[in-house]
Amino acid sequence: MVSSSIENVEDFNRLNFEPIEYFDNIGRKYPMYEMTRDGFMMLDMGFTGNLVCCDILIYANTN
């Protein structure tokens, strides 16, 4: 069950957070992430552990 939950979290992260780069107005490169609505919800809820994270994933998948 735990390994399945970890795989679900890894899948969730891969599908909802994409590392990209952006450039400021003088051409400096910075790291940035594009995220989906579900990814933003995950951050917004401020999860602190695997159990809470799994609850959030369940909630996200029902909407």
PDB file of N, CA, C and O in Angstrom:
ATOM      1  N   MET A   1       0.826  -1.197   0.000  1.00  0.00           N
ATOM      2  CA  MET A   1       0.000   0.000   0.000  1.00  0.00           C
ATOM      3  C   MET A   1       0.864   1.253   0.000  1.00  0.00           C
ATOM      4  O   MET A   1       0.588   2.185  -0.755  1.00  0.00           O
ATOM      5  N   VAL A   2       1.903   1.296   0.828  1.00  0.00           N
ATOM      6  CA  VAL A   2       2.747   2.483   0.897  1.00  0.00           C
ATOM      7  C   VAL A   2       3.507   2.680  -0.406  1.00  0.00           C
ATOM      8  O   VAL A   2       3.579   3.802  -0.908  1.00  0.00           O
ATOM      9  N   SER A   3       4.077   1.611  -0.967  1.00  0.00           N
ATOM     10  CA  SER A   3       4.808   1.765  -2.226  1.00  0.00           C
ATOM     11  C   SER A   3       3.877   2.213  -3.343  1.00  0.00           C
ATOM     12  O   SER A   3       4.279   2.986  -4.212  1.00  0.00           O
ATOM     13  N   SER A   4       2.641   1.736  -3.326  1.00  0.00           N
ATOM     14  CA  SER A   4       1.658   2.175  -4.309  1.00  0.00           C
ATOM     15  C   SER A   4       1.353   3.658  -4.133  1.00  0.00           C
ATOM     16  O   SER A   4       1.212   4.384  -5.117  1.00  0.00           O
ATOM     17  N   SER A   5       1.252   4.112  -2.882  1.00  0.00           N
ATOM     18  CA  SER A   5       0.995   5.526  -2.610  1.00  0.00           C
ATOM     19  C   SER A   5       2.154   6.387  -3.082  1.00  0.00           C
ATOM     20  O   SER A   5       1.947   7.468  -3.633  1.00  0.00           O
ATOM     21  N   ILE A   6       3.372   5.911  -2.866  1.00  0.00           N
ATOM     22  CA  ILE A   6       4.553   6.662  -3.304  1.00  0.00           C
ATOM     23  C   ILE A   6       4.566   6.757  -4.820  1.00  0.00           C
ATOM     24  O   ILE A   6       4.869   7.814  -5.373  1.00  0.00           O
ATOM     25  N   GLU A   7       4.240   5.663  -5.497  1.00  0.00           N
ATOM     26  CA  GLU A   7       4.178   5.704  -6.957  1.00  0.00           C
ATOM     27  C   GLU A   7       3.112   6.681  -7.422  1.00  0.00           C
ATOM     28  O   GLU A   7       3.312   7.396  -8.404  1.00  0.00           O
ATOM     29  N   ASN A   8       1.977   6.718  -6.725  1.00  0.00           N
ATOM     30  CA  ASN A   8       0.923   7.659  -7.080  1.00  0.00           C
ATOM     31  C   ASN A   8       1.396   9.096  -6.930  1.00  0.00           C
ATOM     32  O   ASN A   8       1.079   9.944  -7.765  1.00  0.00           O
ATOM     33  N   VAL A   9       2.152   9.379  -5.873  1.00  0.00           N
ATOM     34  CA  VAL A   9       2.684  10.720  -5.661  1.00  0.00           C
ATOM     35  C   VAL A   9       3.670  11.064  -6.767  1.00  0.00           C
ATOM     36  O   VAL A   9       3.639  12.177  -7.292  1.00  0.00           O
ATOM     37  N   GLU A  10       4.533  10.142  -7.126  1.00  0.00           N
ATOM     38  CA  GLU A  10       5.492  10.397  -8.203  1.00  0.00           C
ATOM     39  C   GLU A  10       4.767  10.646  -9.519  1.00  0.00           C
ATOM     40  O   GLU A  10       5.145  11.545 -10.271  1.00  0.00           O
ATOM     41  N   ASP A  11       3.732   9.864  -9.807  1.00  0.00           N
ATOM     42  CA  ASP A  11       2.931  10.087 -11.014  1.00  0.00           C
ATOM     43  C   ASP A  11       2.252  11.450 -10.965  1.00  0.00           C
ATOM     44  O   ASP A  11       2.239  12.182 -11.955  1.00  0.00           O
ATOM     45  N   PHE A  12       1.692  11.783  -9.817  1.00  0.00           N
ATOM     46  CA  PHE A  12       1.025  13.071  -9.659  1.00  0.00           C
ATOM     47  C   PHE A  12       2.001  14.209  -9.934  1.00  0.00           C
ATOM     48  O   PHE A  12       1.686  15.136 -10.680  1.00  0.00           O
ATOM     49  N   ASN A  13       3.181  14.135  -9.332  1.00  0.00           N
ATOM     50  CA  ASN A  13       4.185  15.194  -9.530  1.00  0.00           C
ATOM     51  C   ASN A  13       4.596  15.297 -10.988  1.00  0.00           C
ATOM     52  O   ASN A  13       4.709  16.398 -11.526  1.00  0.00           O
ATOM     53  N   ARG A  14       4.816  14.174 -11.622  1.00  0.00           N
ATOM     54  CA  ARG A  14       5.247  14.175 -13.021  1.00  0.00           C
ATOM     55  C   ARG A  14       4.186  14.803 -13.922  1.00  0.00           C
ATOM     56  O   ARG A  14       4.510  15.520 -14.868  1.00  0.00           O
ATOM     57  N   LEU A  15       2.919  14.527 -13.621  1.00  0.00           N
ATOM     58  CA  LEU A  15       1.830  15.003 -14.466  1.00  0.00           C
ATOM     59  C   LEU A  15       1.411  16.444 -14.163  1.00  0.00           C
ATOM     60  O   LEU A  15       0.794  17.091 -15.009  1.00  0.00           O
ATOM     61  N   ASN A  16       1.732  16.954 -12.979  1.00  0.00           N
ATOM     62  CA  ASN A  16       1.200  18.248 -12.557  1.00  0.00           C
ATOM     63  C   ASN A  16       2.240  19.337 -12.326  1.00  0.00           C
ATOM     64  O   ASN A  16       1.874  20.499 -12.146  1.00  0.00           O
ATOM     65  N   PHE A  17       3.516  18.996 -12.326  1.00  0.00           N
ATOM     66  CA  PHE A  17       4.583  19.983 -12.150  1.00  0.00           C
ATOM     67  C   PHE A  17       5.631  19.758 -13.238  1.00  0.00           C
ATOM     68  O   PHE A  17       6.237  18.689 -13.311  1.00  0.00           O
ATOM     69  N   GLU A  18       5.840  20.759 -14.074  1.00  0.00           N
ATOM     70  CA  GLU A  18       6.825  20.622 -15.141  1.00  0.00           C
ATOM     71  C   GLU A  18       7.931  21.655 -14.952  1.00  0.00           C
ATOM     72  O   GLU A  18       7.666  22.856 -14.991  1.00  0.00           O
ATOM     73  N   PRO A  19       9.173  21.199 -14.747  1.00  0.00           N
ATOM     74  CA  PRO A  19      10.267  22.164 -14.620  1.00  0.00           C
ATOM     75  C   PRO A  19      10.538  22.828 -15.974  1.00  0.00           C
ATOM     76  O   PRO A  19      10.687  22.154 -16.993  1.00  0.00           O
ATOM     77  N   ILE A  20      10.599  24.138 -15.961  1.00  0.00           N
ATOM     78  CA  ILE A  20      10.919  24.901 -17.169  1.00  0.00           C
ATOM     79  C   ILE A  20      11.882  26.013 -16.778  1.00  0.00           C
ATOM     80  O   ILE A  20      12.243  26.137 -15.608  1.00  0.00           O
ATOM     81  N   GLU A  21      12.293  26.808 -17.731  1.00  0.00           N
ATOM     82  CA  GLU A  21      13.167  27.956 -17.469  1.00  0.00           C
ATOM     83  C   GLU A  21      12.497  29.210 -18.001  1.00  0.00           C
ATOM     84  O   GLU A  21      11.734  29.158 -18.965  1.00  0.00           O
ATOM     85  N   TYR A  22      12.787  30.326 -17.370  1.00  0.00           N
ATOM     86  CA  TYR A  22      12.329  31.596 -17.918  1.00  0.00           C
ATOM     87  C   TYR A  22      13.481  32.590 -17.860  1.00  0.00           C
ATOM     88  O   TYR A  22      14.435  32.417 -17.102  1.00  0.00           O
ATOM     89  N   PHE A  23      13.374  33.610 -18.658  1.00  0.00           N
ATOM     90  CA  PHE A  23      14.417  34.625 -18.750  1.00  0.00           C
ATOM     91  C   PHE A  23      13.835  35.973 -18.333  1.00  0.00           C
ATOM     92  O   PHE A  23      12.744  36.353 -18.757  1.00  0.00           O
ATOM     93  N   ASP A  24      14.593  36.696 -17.484  1.00  0.00           N
ATOM     94  CA  ASP A  24      14.124  38.019 -17.088  1.00  0.00           C
ATOM     95  C   ASP A  24      14.404  39.028 -18.202  1.00  0.00           C
ATOM     96  O   ASP A  24      14.889  38.664 -19.273  1.00  0.00           O
ATOM     97  N   ASN A  25      14.096  40.292 -17.940  1.00  0.00           N
ATOM     98  CA  ASN A  25      14.193  41.301 -18.995  1.00  0.00           C
ATOM     99  C   ASN A  25      15.623  41.636 -19.422  1.00  0.00           C
ATOM    100  O   ASN A  25      15.824  42.320 -20.426  1.00  0.00           O
ATOM    101  N   ILE A  26      16.620  41.157 -18.664  1.00  0.00           N
ATOM    102  CA  ILE A  26      18.002  41.371 -19.116  1.00  0.00           C
ATOM    103  C   ILE A  26      18.663  40.065 -19.556  1.00  0.00           C
ATOM    104  O   ILE A  26      19.872  40.020 -19.782  1.00  0.00           O
ATOM    105  N   GLY A  27      17.871  39.017 -19.674  1.00  0.00           N
ATOM    106  CA  GLY A  27      18.364  37.769 -20.238  1.00  0.00           C
ATOM    107  C   GLY A  27      18.883  36.735 -19.252  1.00  0.00           C
ATOM    108  O   GLY A  27      19.421  35.709 -19.671  1.00  0.00           O
ATOM    109  N   ARG A  28      18.736  36.976 -17.947  1.00  0.00           N
ATOM    110  CA  ARG A  28      19.173  35.974 -16.964  1.00  0.00           C
ATOM    111  C   ARG A  28      18.174  34.824 -16.933  1.00  0.00           C
ATOM    112  O   ARG A  28      16.962  35.031 -16.996  1.00  0.00           O
ATOM    113  N   LYS A  29      18.708  33.604 -16.833  1.00  0.00           N
ATOM    114  CA  LYS A  29      17.879  32.398 -16.844  1.00  0.00           C
ATOM    115  C   LYS A  29      17.583  31.960 -15.408  1.00  0.00           C
ATOM    116  O   LYS A  29      18.476  31.932 -14.561  1.00  0.00           O
ATOM    117  N   TYR A  30      16.319  31.617 -15.147  1.00  0.00           N
ATOM    118  CA  TYR A  30      15.891  31.167 -13.829  1.00  0.00           C
ATOM    119  C   TYR A  30      15.047  29.900 -13.963  1.00  0.00           C
ATOM    120  O   TYR A  30      14.349  29.714 -14.959  1.00  0.00           O
ATOM    121  N   PRO A  31      15.118  29.018 -12.938  1.00  0.00           N
ATOM    122  CA  PRO A  31      14.250  27.835 -12.954  1.00  0.00           C
ATOM    123  C   PRO A  31      12.828  28.234 -12.564  1.00  0.00           C
ATOM    124  O   PRO A  31      12.619  29.178 -11.802  1.00  0.00           O
ATOM    125  N   MET A  32      11.873  27.509 -13.095  1.00  0.00           N
ATOM    126  CA  MET A  32      10.469  27.767 -12.804  1.00  0.00           C
ATOM    127  C   MET A  32       9.700  26.473 -13.035  1.00  0.00           C
ATOM    128  O   MET A  32      10.154  25.594 -13.767  1.00  0.00           O
ATOM    129  N   TYR A  33       8.548  26.363 -12.415  1.00  0.00           N
ATOM    130  CA  TYR A  33       7.673  25.212 -12.639  1.00  0.00           C
ATOM    131  C   TYR A  33       6.339  25.692 -13.188  1.00  0.00           C
ATOM    132  O   TYR A  33       5.759  26.652 -12.683  1.00  0.00           O
ATOM    133  N   GLU A  34       5.861  25.020 -14.221  1.00  0.00           N
ATOM    134  CA  GLU A  34       4.484  25.192 -14.648  1.00  0.00           C
ATOM    135  C   GLU A  34       3.694  24.108 -13.941  1.00  0.00           C
ATOM    136  O   GLU A  34       4.155  22.973 -13.818  1.00  0.00           O
ATOM    137  N   MET A  35       2.505  24.460 -13.476  1.00  0.00           N
ATOM    138  CA  MET A  35       1.706  23.467 -12.766  1.00  0.00           C
ATOM    139  C   MET A  35       0.253  23.544 -13.182  1.00  0.00           C
ATOM    140  O   MET A  35      -0.237  24.568 -13.659  1.00  0.00           O
ATOM    141  N   THR A  36      -0.413  22.426 -12.983  1.00  0.00           N
ATOM    142  CA  THR A  36      -1.838  22.332 -13.275  1.00  0.00           C
ATOM    143  C   THR A  36      -2.636  22.864 -12.083  1.00  0.00           C
ATOM    144  O   THR A  36      -2.074  23.204 -11.042  1.00  0.00           O
ATOM    145  N   ARG A  37      -3.943  22.929 -12.258  1.00  0.00           N
ATOM    146  CA  ARG A  37      -4.828  23.330 -11.154  1.00  0.00           C
ATOM    147  C   ARG A  37      -4.677  22.378  -9.972  1.00  0.00           C
ATOM    148  O   ARG A  37      -4.644  22.817  -8.823  1.00  0.00           O
ATOM    149  N   ASP A  38      -4.586  21.079 -10.248  1.00  0.00           N
ATOM    150  CA  ASP A  38      -4.435  20.102  -9.163  1.00  0.00           C
ATOM    151  C   ASP A  38      -3.092  20.265  -8.462  1.00  0.00           C
ATOM    152  O   ASP A  38      -3.006  20.117  -7.243  1.00  0.00           O
ATOM    153  N   GLY A  39      -2.041  20.569  -9.228  1.00  0.00           N
ATOM    154  CA  GLY A  39      -0.737  20.814  -8.615  1.00  0.00           C
ATOM    155  C   GLY A  39      -0.773  22.028  -7.702  1.00  0.00           C
ATOM    156  O   GLY A  39      -0.209  22.010  -6.607  1.00  0.00           O
ATOM    157  N   PHE A  40      -1.440  23.086  -8.159  1.00  0.00           N
ATOM    158  CA  PHE A  40      -1.572  24.278  -7.331  1.00  0.00           C
ATOM    159  C   PHE A  40      -2.364  23.982  -6.070  1.00  0.00           C
ATOM    160  O   PHE A  40      -2.013  24.464  -4.993  1.00  0.00           O
ATOM    161  N   MET A  41      -3.432  23.193  -6.188  1.00  0.00           N
ATOM    162  CA  MET A  41      -4.228  22.827  -5.021  1.00  0.00           C
ATOM    163  C   MET A  41      -3.368  22.080  -4.006  1.00  0.00           C
ATOM    164  O   MET A  41      -3.488  22.302  -2.801  1.00  0.00           O
ATOM    165  N   MET A  42      -2.499  21.190  -4.498  1.00  0.00           N
ATOM    166  CA  MET A  42      -1.610  20.432  -3.612  1.00  0.00           C
ATOM    167  C   MET A  42      -0.718  21.393  -2.824  1.00  0.00           C
ATOM    168  O   MET A  42      -0.581  21.250  -1.609  1.00  0.00           O
ATOM    169  N   LEU A  43      -0.118  22.359  -3.497  1.00  0.00           N
ATOM    170  CA  LEU A  43       0.729  23.327  -2.810  1.00  0.00           C
ATOM    171  C   LEU A  43      -0.081  24.200  -1.866  1.00  0.00           C
ATOM    172  O   LEU A  43       0.347  24.478  -0.746  1.00  0.00           O
ATOM    173  N   ASP A  44      -1.232  24.625  -2.311  1.00  0.00           N
ATOM    174  CA  ASP A  44      -2.066  25.522  -1.530  1.00  0.00           C
ATOM    175  C   ASP A  44      -2.521  24.883  -0.224  1.00  0.00           C
ATOM    176  O   ASP A  44      -2.633  25.565   0.795  1.00  0.00           O
ATOM    177  N   MET A  45      -2.781  23.590  -0.247  1.00  0.00           N
ATOM    178  CA  MET A  45      -3.234  22.915   0.969  1.00  0.00           C
ATOM    179  C   MET A  45      -2.081  22.687   1.952  1.00  0.00           C
ATOM    180  O   MET A  45      -2.321  22.347   3.111  1.00  0.00           O
ATOM    181  N   GLY A  46      -0.848  22.867   1.509  1.00  0.00           N
ATOM    182  CA  GLY A  46       0.300  22.775   2.405  1.00  0.00           C
ATOM    183  C   GLY A  46       0.460  21.421   3.068  1.00  0.00           C
ATOM    184  O   GLY A  46       0.552  21.340   4.293  1.00  0.00           O
ATOM    185  N   PHE A  47       0.494  20.352   2.278  1.00  0.00           N
ATOM    186  CA  PHE A  47       0.627  19.025   2.860  1.00  0.00           C
ATOM    187  C   PHE A  47       1.946  18.896   3.607  1.00  0.00           C
ATOM    188  O   PHE A  47       2.934  19.549   3.271  1.00  0.00           O
ATOM    189  N   THR A  48       1.946  18.024   4.647  1.00  0.00           N
ATOM    190  CA  THR A  48       3.136  17.852   5.468  1.00  0.00           C
ATOM    191  C   THR A  48       3.592  16.409   5.574  1.00  0.00           C
ATOM    192  O   THR A  48       4.596  16.138   6.233  1.00  0.00           O
ATOM    193  N   GLY A  49       2.900  15.487   4.957  1.00  0.00           N
ATOM    194  CA  GLY A  49       3.311  14.093   5.062  1.00  0.00           C
ATOM    195  C   GLY A  49       2.600  13.229   4.049  1.00  0.00           C
ATOM    196  O   GLY A  49       1.688  13.677   3.355  1.00  0.00           O
ATOM    197  N   ASN A  50       3.032  11.974   3.973  1.00  0.00           N
ATOM    198  CA  ASN A  50       2.480  11.058   2.978  1.00  0.00           C
ATOM    199  C   ASN A  50       0.989  10.803   3.157  1.00  0.00           C
ATOM    200  O   ASN A  50       0.257  10.722   2.171  1.00  0.00           O
ATOM    201  N   LEU A  51       0.528  10.676   4.396  1.00  0.00           N
ATOM    202  CA  LEU A  51      -0.894  10.387   4.597  1.00  0.00           C
ATOM    203  C   LEU A  51      -1.763  11.556   4.151  1.00  0.00           C
ATOM    204  O   LEU A  51      -2.770  11.361   3.471  1.00  0.00           O
ATOM    205  N   VAL A  52      -1.379  12.756   4.528  1.00  0.00           N
ATOM    206  CA  VAL A  52      -2.130  13.935   4.102  1.00  0.00           C
ATOM    207  C   VAL A  52      -2.051  14.070   2.593  1.00  0.00           C
ATOM    208  O   VAL A  52      -3.038  14.413   1.941  1.00  0.00           O
ATOM    209  N   CYS A  53      -0.895  13.804   2.046  1.00  0.00           N
ATOM    210  CA  CYS A  53      -0.690  13.889   0.600  1.00  0.00           C
ATOM    211  C   CYS A  53      -1.635  12.929  -0.123  1.00  0.00           C
ATOM    212  O   CYS A  53      -2.248  13.305  -1.122  1.00  0.00           O
ATOM    213  N   CYS A  54      -1.755  11.726   0.357  1.00  0.00           N
ATOM    214  CA  CYS A  54      -2.644  10.751  -0.279  1.00  0.00           C
ATOM    215  C   CYS A  54      -4.093  11.202  -0.197  1.00  0.00           C
ATOM    216  O   CYS A  54      -4.853  11.006  -1.146  1.00  0.00           O
ATOM    217  N   ASP A  55      -4.494  11.808   0.931  1.00  0.00           N
ATOM    218  CA  ASP A  55      -5.849  12.344   1.046  1.00  0.00           C
ATOM    219  C   ASP A  55      -6.088  13.427   0.010  1.00  0.00           C
ATOM    220  O   ASP A  55      -7.156  13.480  -0.601  1.00  0.00           O
ATOM    221  N   ILE A  56      -5.110  14.285  -0.191  1.00  0.00           N
ATOM    222  CA  ILE A  56      -5.242  15.353  -1.171  1.00  0.00           C
ATOM    223  C   ILE A  56      -5.356  14.765  -2.570  1.00  0.00           C
ATOM    224  O   ILE A  56      -6.154  15.238  -3.379  1.00  0.00           O
ATOM    225  N   LEU A  57      -4.561  13.733  -2.862  1.00  0.00           N
ATOM    226  CA  LEU A  57      -4.636  13.103  -4.174  1.00  0.00           C
ATOM    227  C   LEU A  57      -6.013  12.493  -4.414  1.00  0.00           C
ATOM    228  O   LEU A  57      -6.555  12.592  -5.515  1.00  0.00           O
ATOM    229  N   ILE A  58      -6.572  11.873  -3.400  1.00  0.00           N
ATOM    230  CA  ILE A  58      -7.910  11.296  -3.523  1.00  0.00           C
ATOM    231  C   ILE A  58      -8.906  12.409  -3.805  1.00  0.00           C
ATOM    232  O   ILE A  58      -9.761  12.276  -4.681  1.00  0.00           O
ATOM    233  N   TYR A  59      -8.797  13.518  -3.058  1.00  0.00           N
ATOM    234  CA  TYR A  59      -9.698  14.644  -3.273  1.00  0.00           C
ATOM    235  C   TYR A  59      -9.548  15.199  -4.687  1.00  0.00           C
ATOM    236  O   TYR A  59     -10.544  15.490  -5.350  1.00  0.00           O
ATOM    237  N   ALA A  60      -8.324  15.343  -5.144  1.00  0.00           N
ATOM    238  CA  ALA A  60      -8.064  15.892  -6.473  1.00  0.00           C
ATOM    239  C   ALA A  60      -8.654  15.011  -7.563  1.00  0.00           C
ATOM    240  O   ALA A  60      -9.156  15.517  -8.567  1.00  0.00           O
ATOM    241  N   ASN A  61      -8.599  13.710  -7.374  1.00  0.00           N
ATOM    242  CA  ASN A  61      -9.105  12.786  -8.375  1.00  0.00           C
ATOM    243  C   ASN A  61     -10.630  12.697  -8.401  1.00  0.00           C
ATOM    244  O   ASN A  61     -11.193  12.140  -9.343  1.00  0.00           O
ATOM    245  N   THR A  62     -11.302  13.231  -7.394  1.00  0.00           N
ATOM    246  CA  THR A  62     -12.765  13.182  -7.372  1.00  0.00           C
ATOM    247  C   THR A  62     -13.387  14.418  -7.989  1.00  0.00           C
ATOM    248  O   THR A  62     -14.598  14.450  -8.211  1.00  0.00           O
ATOM    249  N   ASN A  63     -12.593  15.431  -8.268  1.00  0.00           N
ATOM    250  CA  ASN A  63     -13.137  16.677  -8.858  1.00  0.00           C
ATOM    251  C   ASN A  63     -12.876  16.741 -10.338  1.00  0.00           C
ATOM    252  O   ASN A  63     -13.260  17.711 -10.991  1.00  0.00           O
TER     253      ASN A  63
END
